[in-house]
Amino acid sequence: MSFSSASVFKRFERVCWYLFVATAAWQTRLIVWQADAQFNEWRSASVYASDVFMIALIISALIATRGRFLRRIEASDWALGFVFAAGVFSLGHAEQLTVGVIQLARLAQFIVLYLYLRAYAWQRFSVDLSVLVFVAGALVQAMLGIGQYIAQHDLGLRWLGETLLRTDMRGVAVFYDLGYTKVLRAYGTLPHPNILAAYLMVALWFVAWLWAKYGSRVWFGVLVPLLWGFFLTFSRTVIAVWAGAWTLLAGTLWMHRGWPNSDAVRVRMRALGVVALVTCAVFAALYWPQIRARLTISASDEAVRLRVTYAADAVATGGWSWLHINWTGVGIGNFTTWLAGYDRTLPPSLIQPAHNVFLMVYAEMGVLGLLAWLVWLALVVRMAWRAHRGQPIVRAGILSLVVGLFVVGMFDHFFWTLQQGRILWWGVLALAAGKAEFEKEKS
């Protein structure tokens, strides 16, 4: 490859990377196959705009390194081989084999993406600039969510994949405030407010990182709309996880005063905390009736009741097998198909995945797949601890974010089932396990 062609190739690679990071939350897609006459998210196949960028980036890396980046195998990567093998074995019990093959291909795709990110991208591209681009994309999502909340319907941005949203539509995430008025939660261009909340939660971590490193007050102007859009999702679990993890991180930084640059970081984080608390107070004053309504939780609430029911259904996939244990799963991607046959009283709108990533892995790939999955996650945490040993503040921040994702994953399924959730999950874990260069971009 000549010097000029190499320069064009590197420029193309950079453009694809930053477009992928900026548009990861877009739901723009082409539905290429569905099992039923009526569309069902869990029994269909789509090609997303983000898939195109992924393919372009991985091919670019294969060309640039002649395939060497795939040879940089770590211990945790071997565990992913067992996860994939469990997915293959699970197909033997899949009622809808086509769906299973599609979801197995998705698993393979994101394993390769994880390897690309961990072993190549986080060293190839500037982490700071990548984080900045991600935050910019998240800021757009927050502003869209704010606009949706004000209008109480979608903004018509179909080309970005925005969902059709009205408060009188079935399946749209709404709640009743204290005046018994339906309130639409913020979506952005994501499939559900909880996913927007998770996306913005990661962005808030990145804003904290950029503010702690550079100290520019421009980040205050970014933090406020991000938090506003985040709160307008009214995602109880994600907001609680964010608040708890940030409190834990702040306590960790306060206790370890001997860390490099800890004094300057504590001063900056204290200023960021003040802005966040003021924003929280203003939001609470303006939206207290809605907050009160969302804080009222009982065992009879549909969200709670369905989560408990789906969890019990996931456990029930063991059926009458030995020790009532689901050893190989009902087939990757096949939980909802199995559930439709297991509980025929459920209406189609309530045939959904179990709202727990770990139970979904167990239900679809069995206890063997779950064990492989948990071993991989443990190895990722171990790698994150070792990879950032020389940067204890970075290590504390990344590990707190990873733990936050784990907790969110115990209450929802989108890290396992939906495109945007998968990108967040595999991307953050690759950042945690990779030896990212928090310096200048490579040429």
N, C-alpha and C positions, 0 to 999 in steps of 0.2 A: 504494500500500500504506500503510495507516494505521500510526500509531506502535505501537499495541498488536499489530497483526498482524505488523509488521516484527520486533518483539521476539520473538514466538512463533516466527517463521520462523528467526531467528538462533539461538534456543535449540535448535530442532529440528536445525539445521545442525551446531551444536557437538556435540550428543549423537550424531548419526550419525558425525561425524568421530572422536570419541574411542572409540566402539564399534568402528569400523573398525580403528583403530590397535591397540586392545587385543585384538581377536579375529582378527587377520590370519593367525595360525598355525592357526586351527581348520580342520579339514577337513570340516566340516559341509556337506553338499551333497545335491542331488537329481540322480540320473543320468537324463537326459532322452532320450538316444539312444545306441545302440551298434550298430556295424556287424556284429557277430558274435553268434551265440547265446551263446557264452561271453564274459564281460566281458573287455575288453582296454582298459587305461588309454589306450593310444595311438590307439585307434580308437573313441572314444566322446565324448560331450558331457555336461557337468554344469553345473548352476547352483549356485554356492557361496553361502553366507551373505555372504561378502565381496563377491560380485558385487552383491548387493542394496544393500549400503552404498555401493559405488562408484557405482551408478546414481543413488541418492538424492543423493549428494554432488555429482555432476556436474550433475544437474538443478537442484539448489539454487544452484550457482555460475552456471549459465546464467541463472536467474531473477534472482539478485542483481545480476549485472553486465550483464544483457541481452545475453549472449553475448560481451561484450568481452574476457573472459579468454582466449578462443580466438584473439583477434586479436593477442595479445602474442607475436608470432612472433620467434624468434631464429634465428641462422644454423644452429645445430644442429638446429632443428626442421625446416628445409627438407631436411636430410639424412634425417630420418625419413620424409619424403615419398617419397624414392627407395627407402628400405628397404621401405615398403609397396608401392610400384610393383613392386619385385622379387618380392614375395610374390604379387602379382596375376599377373605373367608366369609365375611358376612353376606356376600352376594348369594351364597348357597341357600340362604333363608329368605331372600328378597321376594316378596310377592309381586312387586313391580320392578322387574329386572332393568328395564330401560332407565327408570329414575335412578336406580342404584348405580348403574354404570356412569350416568351423567354426574352424580354426586361424587363418585370415586375419582372421576377425572378432575372435578373441582378440587378435591383434596390433594391430588397430585400437583395441580396447578399452584396451589398455595404453598405446598411444601417447597416447590422449586422457587417460588417468589421469596419465601423465607430464606432459602440458601443464597439467593441473589442479593437480598438485602444485607444479610448478616456477613457474608463472605466477600461482597464486592461493593454494593452501592454505598454503604455507610463509610467506606474508605475512599471510594471514588469521587463522591460529591461532598460538597461542604455541608456539614450537619447544620450549622447555624443558618445558612441560606435555605436549606430544605425545611427547617423548622419555621423560618420566616414565611415561606411560601405556603406551608400548611396552615399557619395562623391566618394568613390573608384569605385563604379559601374558607376557613372557619368563620372569619368575620363576615364574609358574604352570606354564609348560612345563617348566622345569628341575625343579620339584618332582614333576611327573607322570613325567618321565623317571627321576628317582631312585626313585620308587615302582615303576615298571615293572622297573627293574634289580633292586631288592630282591626283588620278587615273582617275577621271571623269567617274567612273562606280562603281558598287558594288564590294565587296571584296569576295563574294562567301560564306559567313558565313550563310548558310541556317539553320543550326542547332540552331543558335541564333535567327532565324526569320528574318534575313536581307532580305529586299525586293530586287527583281531583278531591277537593276537600269542601265539605259543607256540614254544618252542625246537624242537619236532618238526615244525613246518610248513614246507613248501617256500616259498621266496621271502622268508622272514623273515631279517633281518640278524642273524646269529649268527657266533661264531667259537669255536674251541677254545682253551682255556687250556692251560698246560703240563701239566695233569693230564688232558688230553683230554676235558674236560667242556665241553659247549656253553654258551656265555654269550650271553644276549640283550643287545643294545645298546639304549640309551635312544632312544625315538621321540618322546615327548610325544604330541601329536595330529597330528603331521606324517607324511607318507608314508614317510619314510626317516630314519635317524639322521643322515645327512650333511646333510639339510635342517635338522633341529633344530640341528645344530652351526653351520651358517651363520647361522641365526636368532639363536642365543645369542651368536655372535661379534659380530654387529652390536650386540646388547644390551650386551655388555661394552665396546664402544667408547663407547656412550652413557653407561654408568655412569662411565667415566673422565671424560667430558665434565662430567657433573653434579658429580662429586667435585672436579674441577679448578676448577669455577666457584664452587661453594658451600662445599666443604670440610666438609660435615656427615659425621660418622663413621657415620651410619646406612648410608652406602653400603658400608661394610665388611661389614655384615650382609647386604647384597644381593649383594655380589660373591662371597662364599664359596659360597652355594648355586648361583648362576649358573655359577661355575667348576666346581663338582662335577657338575652336570648336563651341562655342556659336555664334561667329560672322560669321563663315562659313555657318551657317544655313541661313543667310541673311533674317531672319525673322524680318521684319520691326516693326511690332507691339510689339512683345515680347521684342526685344532689346530696343525699346523706353520706354516701361513700366519699364524694369529693370533699365535703366538710370534714369528715373524720380523718381522711388521709392527709389533708392539708394541716390539720391540727397536729397529727402525729409527726409529720415532717417538720413543722415549726418547732415542736418540742425537741426533736432529735437535734436540729441545728442549734437550739438554745443550750442543750446539755453538752455538746461537743465543741467547746470554745477553742480547743487546740488545733482544730483542722485548719489547713491552709486557707487564707482569705475569709475565714469564718466571721471575723468582726465586720468586714465590709458587707458580706452577704446578709448577715443578720440585720444590719441597719437598713439595707435595701428591702429585704423581705418584710420588715416591720412597716415600712412605708407602703408597700404593696398591700399588706394586710389591712392597714387603715382604710385605703381606698376601697378594698373589697367589703369591709364591714360597713362603710358608709353606703355603698351601693346596695348591700343587703337590707340595711335599715330603710332606705328610701323605697325600695321595692316592696318591702313588707308593709310600709305605711300606705302605699297606693293600692296594693292588691291583697289586703288582709282578709276580706271575705272569701276570695278564691283560695288563699293559703289555708285558712281555717277548714274549708271544705275538703281540701286534699289531705290535711293532717288528720282528719277524722277517719280512722281505719278500724274496721271490725271484721270478725271472722266471716260475717255474711257478705262482705263486699265481693263483687264479682271477680275483681282482680286477684284477691286473696284466695277465694274459693276455687277458681280455675287453676291457679298455680298449684294448690294442694292436690287437686284432682289429677292434673297432668303428671305431677310427681308420682302419685300412686300408680297411674297408668304405666309410667316408664318402668317402675319397679316391677309391675305385673307382667312385663314382657318375659320374665323368667318362667311364667306359667307353671306347668307341672314337671319341669325338668329337675334333674338331680339337685337336691338342696334348694330348689326354687331359685336357682341362679341362672341368669341369662348369660351363657358362656360365649356365644359367637354373635349375638345380636339378631335383630329382625331384618337386617339389611341396611346398609348406609343409605340415607335418604328415604327410608321406607317407614319411619315411625308413624307418620300421619296415615299412610295406607293401612298399616296394621291397626291403628287406633279406630279407623272407620269400621273395620270388621269386628274389633273387640267390643266397642260400645256403639251399637247401632241406634241408640237413642239420641246421640249427639247430632245437632243440625250441622250442615256443612260449614257454616261460619265459625263453629267452635272446634272443628277438627284441626288442631294446631300442634306444633311441636311442644314438648315439655319445656317449661320456662326455666331451664337450668342446663347450662352447657355440659356439665359433667354427667347428668342423667341422660342427656341426649346421646352422648358418646356411649354410655352403658347400654341404652336401649337399642341403638342401631348397630353397635360393634361388639357388644357383650362385655363381660368383665375382663376378658383378655385385652380387648382394645382399650378399655378404660385404664387398666394397669399400665399399658404401654404409654398412653397419653399422660398419665400422672408422672411416670418416670421421666418423660421428656420435659414436662413443666418443671420438675425438680432440678433437672440438669440445666435448664435455661436459667433458673434462679441462681444456681451455683456459678454458671458462667458469668452472669451479670455481676455477681459479687467479686469474682476474680478479675474480670475485664477492666473494671473501673477502680481497682485497688488504689491506684495513685491519685484518684480524684474522689475522695470520700463524699463530698457534697453532691457531685454528679451521681454517685452510686446510691446515695440515700434518696435522691429525687427519682431516679429510674426505678428503684425497687419499690418505692411507695406507689408509683404509677402502676407497676405490674401487679402488686397486691390489690390495688383498687380495681383493676380489670378482672382479677380472679373473683373478687367479691361480687361485682356486677354480674359476672357470668353465672353466679349461683342463683340469680333471680331472673335471668332472661336467656334467650337462645340465639340471639342474632349473631354472636361471634362464631357460631357453628353453621348457621343456616342461610345468612344473607350476605350479599356481596360487600356492602359497606362495613358491616360488622367484621367480616373476615379480614378485610384490609387493615382495619384498626388492630385486630388481635395479632395477626401475623407480623404486621409492621412494627408494633411496639415491642413484641417479644424479640424480633430480630435486632432492633435497636438495643435492647437490653443485653442480648447475648453477644452482639458484635463488638469488635474493638473500634468503635467510631472515632474518627479524628475530629475533635472539636476545635479545628483550626481553619486554615485557609483551604479553598477548593483546589484540588489537584488539576494540573494542566492536562 
